[in-house]
Amino acid sequence: MELEYYLNKQDYIDFNIYHVNHSDIIKKSLLIQRYFIPIIFMIVPFLIAGVTDLPLLYWICVFIVISVVWIVFYPKYFVWAFSKRVSKMVDEGKNKDLFGKHRVTVNEEGILEKSENGENKISWSGVEKIVSSNQHIFIYIGSISACIIPKRAFKSNADMELFHEYISKYITGKRD
């Protein structure tokens, strides 16, 4: 089975955001950042109240509002800031292998991914898992690396399902 598609910068950013949103380590870190900083915010009013003429209750109210805003909006801010960082990192180098025209051939031996600048051969034993997002299929070949296949590469949902069925023969138990 063979697919041909164009991979762009947004596809790579989407992969990184998907990975961040589904990584247990990063989820734990995000949880700590989301709730630990508001706890620190609640200590600040006691420090500020002694220095200013405003009452402690005023500062507590102000920092409660700040804490609630932080807790509500921090996950969206985190994803936005992360995507900006990934975009800047991608822009730093040449990354010719990442973007452009890709051709993926899937057979009983594994996956052969060819780009304009090289090729990557992955045996089925090297595939960790296959996951599907709204816009992509990610064939993980490491904990933070994957073959990115945009769903727009398929002519129809039936073709995409056929692809899933075909690769499922070789990677039983590795599909999320």
N, C-alpha and C positions, 0 to 999 in steps of 0.2 A: 504494500500500500504506500502511496506517495502523496505528499502534500507540498504545495508551493505557496509561499506567502511572503509578505513584506513585514519585517519587524521594525518598529519605530521606538523612539525614546519613551513615549508614554506606555508602551507595552512593558518595558523594563521597569519603569516606575511602578506600574500596577503590580508587577510581580513582587517587588520589594515591599510595597504596602500590604499585599496579601500575606506575605511571609511574616511581617511585623505583627499583623493582626491575629495571626494564628500561632505564633511562637509562645510557648509557655513561659520562657524566661522573660521575654519582653512584656508579656501580659502582667507578670508579677511585678516587674519594674514599674510599669505604667500605673498599676494599682497603688504601689507605694508612693509614687510621685503625686498621684491624684489626691490621696488622703493625708499623707504626711505633711505636706506643705500647708494645708489649711490648719493643721494642729499647731504648726509654728505660728501661723497668722493669729491664732487665739492667744498666744503668749505676748505678742507685740503690744496689745492695748495696755497691758499692765506696765510695760516699760515706757510707753509714750505718755500715759496718764500722769506720771510723776513729773514729767518735763513740761507739759502744757497746762493751760488754764481750763481746758475742756474736761468735763467729767468722764470718769471711767466708763459709764454706761454708754456714752456717745461713741467712744472708741470701740467698745465691744460690738455695738450695732454695726458700725462701719466695717469691721473686720469679719463679722458674720456674713454680711452681704458679699464681701470680697471672697470669702471662703466658698459660699454657695456658687458664685459665678465661676470660680476656679474648678470646683467639682463638676459642674455641668458642662463647661466648655473645654476643659483641658484635653479630653480625648480627641476632639475635632482639631484643636490647635496642634496636638502632637502629630497627627497624621499630616496636616498641612505643612508643618515645619519639617517633618521627615521627608516628605516628597520634594520639598525645596532643596534639602541637603543632597538627596540622591540626584536630583537634576543637576546641581552644581558639580557633583563628583563626576557625573557622566560627561559634562561639558569640559572637564579638565583634560581628559585624554582623547585619543583618536577613536578608540572603540569600534574599529572597522568590522570586527568579527561579530559584534552584538547586533548591529543594525543593518538594514538593507534586505535584499532578497535572500530568502532561506528556502531550502528544499529538504524535507524530512522524508526519509525512506524507512519504513518499518517492515521488518521481515522476521523470520524465525530466529535469526542470529542476534537481532537487537535493533538499535536505532542508529541510522546514519544521518547526521545533520550537516548539510553543506551550506556554506555562505559564499559570498564573493571572494573571501579571503582565506578560506580553509575549510576543513571538515572535522567533525567530531564523531567518533564511533563509540557507541555505548552498548555494551552487552546487557542482556536482560538481568544478569546477576548484579549489575551496577546500578540498576534502577531501584531507588528506595521506595518511592510511592508516586502515585499519580493523583492529582487533585484538580478539581474543576471550580473555577470562579464564574462570575457572571459573564465575563468577556474572554476568558482564557482557559486553556488546559496547561497545567504545569507538570512536567515529567521530572520529578526530583532525582538528581544524580548525585546529590550530596546534601548536607544539612542546610546549606544556603545557596545552592546552585541548581538550576533546572533548565530544561529545554522548554522554552516558552512558545506555545502554539496559540495564536489568536483564534477565537471561534469564527471570525470572519473568513478564515481560510477554508471553511467548509461551505459548500454550495447550498446545503440544506441541513436541517436537524437530523434527518435520516442518515446523511453522510457522516455526521458527527457521531451518532449512535453506532454506526457500522465501525467507525474507527475505534470507539470505546470497546466494542465487542471483540474486535480483532486483537487489540493489545491486551485485553483481559485474559486471553488464552495464555499469555506468557508471563503475566505478573499477578497471578491469583493471590489475593490477600493483601495487595499493596495499594488498593484503590480507596481513596477517601471520598 
